[in-house]
Amino acid sequence: MLTRLIPDPFKRGRVRVWLLPSLLVLAAARPAGAEPCRLCSADPGEPEARAAAPVRVEVEASLDFDRVLLTAGSGGTARIGADGTRTSSGAVAPLTGRAMVGRVVVQGEPNRSIRIDLPKRIELLGWHGGRLTLSAVTTDLSSWPRLDGSGRLTFQFGGEVRVEGDAEGDYRGDVPITVEYP
Amino acid sequence: MKMIKRFAALAVVGGAVLAATPAVAAPVAVTGAKPQAKVTILKPLVLTRVSDLDFGTVLLPATVTGTLNVKVAQDGAMTCGTGLTCAAAAASVGSYNVKGTNRQVVQITAPAVTMTNATQAGSLTVTLDAPGSVTLPNSGNTGVDFQVGGSFNVDSTTTDGVYSGDMNVTVDYQ
């Protein structure tokens, strides 16, 4: 709320205070959860508030299970951890050395907190029809990810695929990742 | 009048400040190629014998000089070393069928075979002649056939008799 002291020409020695209606509207219109005022003083935990560098997100590697070999009709599960570990269970042979964890690079304002969203489940579509589900999607991000001193953060993501005995062929799906400054 | 004017001026400034407040930043998606998850599921390979490799009857000369070779190629053509008499019509190439996932390349391993004489001491080593790989043209019960030929040598120490041995051909996805 901004006030301006305006001398009252009709009442000398006294000062009348006016609350400007436009600024009252400004205060009322600020939506809940809106980004803090960029002209305001900085939060103690954040660098000085100013126009932040735009955030960019690029993929370095897709999550690739390579070839998953069924050893029996009962099916099984193939997993790639966010740390790159490869495991399999059930009637699924060990994953090949070409199976790769996904890797993404985020760039933006140095030392700035960042919020990264990935879905927990993704549908993979087969070239000749059929669907598989990539579930238990995990990342190696900390609870409060933050860009480093050069404005960069690299993280990995993995997941698991349950394969039934009658599945075969190539399957793939997009992994929607969004990033923003909190 | 002056006060009203000044008030109006302040109201305009307030309105300008309101308009300049930046909008809430929207989430940013991946630039360029989107990250993907991908997997290729392969059915188990099934290898089935279709026919045996048979060199038929090979007639040795009274005296074998040096080392003589007998061969059945992948296309079934038979060749006999000089001095040997081979019944090509009775020979046949070996054949296998492999089933698996469509469009996958399958590697074939065909190690040498030791044929042993059924009635006397003696053995012959057969070097198999098989394709290095085949590409599956389908999935399911049809699969694809491939042929396996071979060759062996005889010399003056070779004993007569019926020789046989098991072929240990294996396949794997490349």
Chai-1 contact restraints between the chains, C-beta under 6 A:
chainA,res_idxA,chainB,res_idxB,connection_type,confidence,min_distance_angstrom,max_distance_angstrom,comment,restraint_id
A,L20,B,L10,contact,1.0,0.0,6.0,A-B,restraint_1
A,L20,B,G14,contact,1.0,0.0,6.0,A-B,restraint_2
A,S22,B,A11,contact,1.0,0.0,6.0,A-B,restraint_3
A,S22,B,G14,contact,1.0,0.0,6.0,A-B,restraint_4
A,S22,B,G15,contact,1.0,0.0,6.0,A-B,restraint_5
A,L23,B,G14,contact,1.0,0.0,6.0,A-B,restraint_6
A,L26,B,L18,contact,1.0,0.0,6.0,A-B,restraint_7
A,A34,B,V24,contact,1.0,0.0,6.0,A-B,restraint_8
A,E35,B,V24,contact,1.0,0.0,6.0,A-B,restraint_9
A,R38,B,P22,contact,1.0,0.0,6.0,A-B,restraint_10
A,V55,B,V28,contact,1.0,0.0,6.0,A-B,restraint_11
A,R56,B,T31,contact,1.0,0.0,6.0,A-B,restraint_12
A,V57,B,V28,contact,1.0,0.0,6.0,A-B,restraint_13
A,V57,B,V30,contact,1.0,0.0,6.0,A-B,restraint_14
A,E58,B,T31,contact,1.0,0.0,6.0,A-B,restraint_15
A,V59,B,V30,contact,1.0,0.0,6.0,A-B,restraint_16
A,V59,B,P35,contact,1.0,0.0,6.0,A-B,restraint_17
A,S62,B,P35,contact,1.0,0.0,6.0,A-B,restraint_18
A,S62,B,Q36,contact,1.0,0.0,6.0,A-B,restraint_19
A,L63,B,A37,contact,1.0,0.0,6.0,A-B,restraint_20
A,D64,B,K38,contact,1.0,0.0,6.0,A-B,restraint_21
A,F65,B,V39,contact,1.0,0.0,6.0,A-B,restraint_22
A,R67,B,T40,contact,1.0,0.0,6.0,A-B,restraint_23
A,R67,B,L42,contact,1.0,0.0,6.0,A-B,restraint_24
A,V68,B,V39,contact,1.0,0.0,6.0,A-B,restraint_25
A,V68,B,I41,contact,1.0,0.0,6.0,A-B,restraint_26
A,L69,B,L42,contact,1.0,0.0,6.0,A-B,restraint_27
A,L70,B,K43,contact,1.0,0.0,6.0,A-B,restraint_28
A,L70,B,P44,contact,1.0,0.0,6.0,A-B,restraint_29
A,T71,B,P44,contact,1.0,0.0,6.0,A-B,restraint_30
A,G102,B,P35,contact,1.0,0.0,6.0,A-B,restraint_31
A,I122,B,A37,contact,1.0,0.0,6.0,A-B,restraint_32
A,L134,B,A37,contact,1.0,0.0,6.0,A-B,restraint_33
A,V161,B,V39,contact,1.0,0.0,6.0,A-B,restraint_34
A,V163,B,I41,contact,1.0,0.0,6.0,A-B,restraint_35
A,A167,B,I41,contact,1.0,0.0,6.0,A-B,restraint_36
A,E168,B,I41,contact,1.0,0.0,6.0,A-B,restraint_37
A,E168,B,K43,contact,1.0,0.0,6.0,A-B,restraint_38
A,E168,B,T101,contact,1.0,0.0,6.0,A-B,restraint_39
A,D170,B,T40,contact,1.0,0.0,6.0,A-B,restraint_40
A,Y171,B,V39,contact,1.0,0.0,6.0,A-B,restraint_41
A,R172,B,Q36,contact,1.0,0.0,6.0,A-B,restraint_42
A,R172,B,K38,contact,1.0,0.0,6.0,A-B,restraint_43
A,G173,B,A37,contact,1.0,0.0,6.0,A-B,restraint_44
A,D174,B,K34,contact,1.0,0.0,6.0,A-B,restraint_45
A,D174,B,Q36,contact,1.0,0.0,6.0,A-B,restraint_46
A,V175,B,P35,contact,1.0,0.0,6.0,A-B,restraint_47
A,V175,B,A37,contact,1.0,0.0,6.0,A-B,restraint_48
A,I177,B,V30,contact,1.0,0.0,6.0,A-B,restraint_49
A,T178,B,P27,contact,1.0,0.0,6.0,A-B,restraint_50
A,T178,B,A29,contact,1.0,0.0,6.0,A-B,restraint_51
A,V179,B,V28,contact,1.0,0.0,6.0,A-B,restraint_52
A,E180,B,A25,contact,1.0,0.0,6.0,A-B,restraint_53
A,E180,B,P27,contact,1.0,0.0,6.0,A-B,restraint_54
